[in-house]
């Protein structure tokens, strides 16, 4: 038999290569079914998971300030800015303005700053309550983002990219750590009754993580969840028989369809709903709180009542083992494009007292050491004025190049002011902290490595910090 074979040609080589690519793609598409047949499908649940290293914090309360609080008016005093008052901003600033047709002159803060606490950290007069607990807080004055529009900046802050469709902070944390309480959602969201923030429920989505890890919205007034209670009361034995029947039907149905995250999440959701009928009502029942506690959160004042209520609910959820709680304020409250003086006074009047009360309350109950409290928005504001035609007073445009975010508890070094913007408060200049650095630091305090926390998607390890360089900000950690 002849062993002579024709020499390989370039066309033949690529034809065979394409066959191999097709086969690999087909194998990847069939992998979930093939994996299920061998019993190797991934199982996702909310049981407590072992962290990568010893954690400083067990839970997070994220007080998110929609719209972009102004750093130069609240946290970052810039006396040098007064030297440039009335002058037009430089070209580097003009090129970054979202609305260049409305650009005004350089505008120092109309609010005086004062020193607070033993640390002597300077804050605006608009934040006296935050000032009273500043020795518990680390202020990062050198944050910077990547985009000057709300939507992409919100995606970046909540998911690590300026694009939609990725898992949120809380989804990553609960995927990595699970929950200490199986009768309540691991990831809870307390949004404002006045309306959803920009990007809506995408701020707390699970993205391509299993749906089990997405945020669960709780209402701060009325029933915490719609349809939480059954329309009619049935005998306990009958209710348990119904649940047992459902479990017996769900088991074979799930076993026949391995690898379907939506199905697992739906079944887990039904099971959680049954357990929550008692647990959720108890967790959010503020009538059990003392009058002095309610007063501390500002619940006896119509200005602070709504936000104070949600901050107090956040504490009660964390107390009961919920892993991640986000508290939102009404849509774009901090988006002060005009009428800065009146707008900022109103924002701080609503949020300053409840935010500080949360830190103080957690500390008094011995929970602050194990709870990381985060306060901040998606970006800051410009050091120059924005003047709108026919407007009711100058404001400030979006400023992603430099802004402030603060953290308290959870192993953070209180009484710290870290980093700095330039002399006019425009751009992060010293000890710059990216959004990815902030994410890495948050995960680190929870015992999670931002490099090791990953999810295989399309055969690639996806991370909260994605492929961007990130670092843990050890200088703000105790």
N, C-alpha and C positions, 0 to 999 in steps of 0.2 A: 504494500500500500504506500502510495507516495505521501511524503510529509511536506512536500512543497506547498507553501501558502503564499498568496499575493501579499506584497508589501502593504502595510497600512497606509491609507491616504488621509489627508487632512479632513476631507468631507466625511469619511467613514468614522474617524475618531469623534467628531462632534455629533454625528448621528447617534452613536452609542452613548455618548455623554448625556444627550437629551433624554434618552430612554431612562438612564439612571436617575435624572432629576425628576422625571414624571413618577418613577417608582417611589422615590423618597417622599414626594408630595402626597401620593396616594396613601402610603404607609402612615404619614402624619395624620391625614384626615380620618383614617380608619382606626387610629391608635386608641381613642376612647373606648370604642366597642371591643376591640381586641383585648385591651387592658381589663375591661369588665369581665370578659370571659375567663380570665385567669385569676380573677378575684383581687387584682391589684389597684383598683380605683381609689383615688384619694377620698378621704372622708373628712369633711370640715364640720366643726362644731364650735361651741363657745365655752368648752371646758377650759379651766385655767391651764396655761402653757408655761413651761419653764423659760425664763428669760435667758439671754446670752451671758449676762453677767449680773452681779448683785445690783438690784435697782435702788435708787434713792426715792423714787416716787412710785406709787401704785396706781395713781389715777390722774386725769387731767381735767381741768375746767378751763375752757377756752372762751373768754369774753371777747367776741369778735365785734369790732367797731366798723360797721359798713360805711364806706365812703371816703376814708382817708383822713384821720385826725391831723391837724397842723402841728408839726413838731416845733416850729419856731414860736408858736403862741402858747404851747403847753409844757413841753419838756426840755427844750433845747435853747436856753437863753443866748441871744446873739447881740451883745451891746454894739459890736462893730457895725452891725446893720444900720444903726442910726446915722453913721457917718455917710452912708450912701442914700439916705432917705431923699426921695424926690428925683433921683437920677434914673435914667433908663437902664435896664439890665443889659449885661453883655451879650454878645452873639451866642455864646455857648448855652446860655439860658433861653434866649429867644428861639433857638433851634429845637428846643425840647418842649416848648409850650404847645398845649393841645389846641388852644384858640388864640393864635398870634394876632388876630384882628382886635382882640380885647385886652392886649397887654398894657399894663400900666407901669408905674414907676416902682422903684424899690420901696418896700413898706415894712418898717420895723413893727414889732408886735405892739399893739395898743394896750396890752396887759402887762402890769409889772410882775416880776418874779421875786420870790423870797426863798430863804433857806428853811428846810424842814428837818426835824429829827436830829439825832446825835451825829448822823452822817453829814448833815448840812447840805443835802442835795437841793439844788434850785429847781423849783417848779412854779408854774403860773399861779397867780392868785385865784384862778378858776378851779383849782384842784386842792382845796384845803383838806378834804377827807383823805385823798390819796397821799397827800403830804404827811398826814398823821400816822400812816403806816409805811412810810418810805424806807424805814430801816429794815423792813422785811422784803424789800423789792430790789431787783436788779434792773436798771434801765439800760437798754441797748440803744445808744444814740447814733449808731452808725449802720443801721439797716439800709439795704438798697435792693431794688427790684429790677425788673426787665422791661416793663411796659407801662405806658401812661394812661391806658384805658382801663375802666373798671373790670370789664369781663375777663380779659386775659390776666390782669393782675390778681383777680380773685381766684382764678384757676391755679395760678402759680402759688399763691399763699396756701390754698387748701389742698393742692394735689401735687405740687412740685413741677408742673409744666404750665405754660400759658395756653394749653390746648384743652378742650373739653374731653370727657370720656374716661378720665383716669380716676383711680381710687382716692378718696379723701383721707385726711389725717386720721380721723377716728376709725375709718375702715382698716387702715394699715395697722393701727395700734391693736384693735380687737382681733385682727387676723394673727398678729404676732403673740398676743398674750391671753386671748379669751376673756372670760369674765369671772369675777368672784361670786356673782349672784345669778343663778340660772332661772330665777323667777322674774327678772327684769332685763330689758335689752342691755347689751354691753355698751352700746353707743346711743346716747340720747341727745336729742336736739330740742331746744326750747326757743323757737322762733317768735317773733313779735306778732301779737294779734292784729296789728295794723297792716301787716303785709309781709310777703317774702322778700328776702334780699335779692339783689341783682344775681342772676344765674339760678335763682330759685333752689329747688331741691338738689340741683347738681352740686351744691356746696357740700352735701353730706352723702353723696352717692358711693356705691362700692365699685363703680367702674367695671373692670373685667375681673375683679376679685369675686368670689362667690357672693351672691346677693345677701347671704346670711349676715355679712359684715357691714351693711349699709346702716345709716343712722335712722333711728325711729323718732318721729316727731311726737312730742307731748304738747298738749294744749295747756296754757297757764290759767285758763278760766273754764269753768264747767267741768265736764268729764275729761280726764287727761287724754283719753283715746276714744274715738267714736266707736260705737258698737261694742264697747268693752263689756257691758253687762247684757245678758240675754234678755230678749223681749218678754219672756215669761219665766217665772221661778219654778223649777222642777225639783222633785225630791233628789237628794244627794245620791242615792243609790242608782237612780235612773240616769243622772248626769254622768256618773262614773261608768255605767254600762255603755252609754253612747261613746265615751272616749275610748273605752276598751275595744269597741267594735271598729272605731276609726283606726286605732293602732294596728289591729289585726288586718285591716284592709290596706293600710299604707305600707306595711312591711313588705309583702310580696310585690306590690306595685313599684316600690322603690328598688327592690332587688332585681327586677326585670329591666330596669332602666338606669344602670350605673353611669356615673359621670355627668349627670344632669344637675348642675348647680341650682338652677331655678326650682327644680322639683324638691331638692333637699331643703332649700330655703323656705319654700311654701309649707312643707310639712313641719319644719322647725317653727315656722311662724304660727301655725295653728296650735302647736303644742305650747309655745310660749304664751299665746293669747289666753289659753286656759289657766296657766299658772299666774298670769298677770292680773286676773280679775280681782284678786285680793291684794297682791303686792303693789301694783301701780297705784291703786286708790290710796293705800296706806302711805306710800312714799311721798305723794304729792298733796297730802292732806295737811294744809298749813294751820288748820284750827288747833292742832296739837302743839304749835309753837307758842312760847310765852309772848305776852304783849311787849315786853322789853326787847325781845329779839326782833319782832315785827317792826318796832319803832326804829331799831338800829338800821334795818334795811330800808327805811323810808316808806314803809307800807301804809303809814298814816298820813301821807302827803300825796296829793293827786299827781304831782310832777314825777315823783320817784316810785310810785306804787307799782306800776307795771314792770319796770326793770328790776326793782327790788324783789318783787314776787318771784321772778325767774331766777335771780341769783340765789334766793333762799331755797327754791326747788332744786337747784343744782347741788347745793350743799347736802340736801336730804338724799338725793340720788347717790352721790359719792359715798355718803355714810353707809349706804346699803350695798355697796360693792359694785356699782356701775363704774365701768372703766374710763369712759370718755364722755364728757358732757360739753356741748357747745351752746352758748347763749348769744342770740342775735338781737340787735336793736333794729328798730324800724328802718326800712329801706333808705340808704344813702343819707342818714342823718348828719354825717360828718362831711358831706360833699359841699363845702362852703364856697361856692363860686362867687357869691355876692353876699352882701350884708354880713360880713365876717363877725363883727362885734356881737350883734344880736344872736346870730346863729350859733357861735361857739358858747355863748353863755347858756343858751337853751340846751345844747348837747351835754355840757358838763353838769348842769343842774339835774339832768335825768340820770346820769351814769356815775358821777363821782362818788356820791354817798353809798349807793349799793355795792359798787366795786370794792371800796375800802371795807365796807361791812363784811363782805365775804371773806376777805383776808383776815380780818380781826376775828370773825366767828370761827373760822377753821382753826386759827391759832389757839383760841380759847378752849376748843374741844379736842385739842391734840391731834388734829387732822392735817394741819398745814405741812408738817414735815413729810407726810406721805402723799400730798396732793400738790401737783404743779398747776399753778394758776397763771394763765397767759392773757395779756391784754394788748390789743393792737388791731390795726386795719390793714388794707391791702397796699397802701402807700401813704406818703405825706402830702405836703402842699409846698408851693413855690414861695421864695422869699420876696417876690414882687407882687404887686396888686393885679387883680383882674377886674376890669371895668366894663360892664355890659351897658349897651345903649338903653337908656331908660331904666336902668337898674336902681335898686334902693340901697346902694352902698357898695364899696369895693369888697372883693373877696380874694381868694387865692385859687389858682389852677392846680391841677394834679402835679405831684412831685415825687416820682419814684426813685430819684437818684439818691435821696437821703431821707430817712424818717426814723421814728422811735417806736420801740415795742418794749413792754416790760413783762417780767416773769417774777413770780414769788413762790415760796415754799418748794417742796420737792427737791431739796438739796441745793437750792440756789443761794448764792451769797447775798444776803440782804444789805441794803445801804450802799449799793454799788452803782456807779454811773460808768458804763463801758463804752469806749469808742467816742468818736466826735465827727461832726460834719465840718465843712470848711467855715471860714470866718463869717459867712452870711447865712449859713444853714441850708445851703442848696444841695451839696453833694457829700456823701460819706467819704471822709478823708483819712481818718486814723482808725486802725483796728476794724476795718470794714467787715461787715457781717452780711452775707447773702441770705436769701430765703432758704437755700439748701443748708447753709450752716445752722440756721435756726431749727430746721427740721431734724438735722443730725443731733443737735443738742437735746431737743425734746425727747427723741428716741433713746438717747444715751441715758438720760435720767430715769427712764422707765426700764432700764436694763436691756435695751435692744441696740444692737449694732446696726447702723444705717447701711453697712456693706453686707452684713449677713442676712438682714431681713429682706427676703426676695420672694418673688412668685414667678414660676416658670410659665411664660406666655409665648407661644410660637417658638418654643425651644430656646428662648432667651430669658435670662434672669432679670425681671423688672424690679425696680426699687422706688421708694418714695423720692429719693434724691436722684433717680434716673442715673445717667452716666456722667452727671456733672461732678466736678470736684467739690467736696464738702469737708468740713472739719467741725469738731466739737469745740465749743467756746469754753474751755476749761477755766478761764480767768473769772467767769461769773459763777462758778460752782464752789460750794463750800468744801 
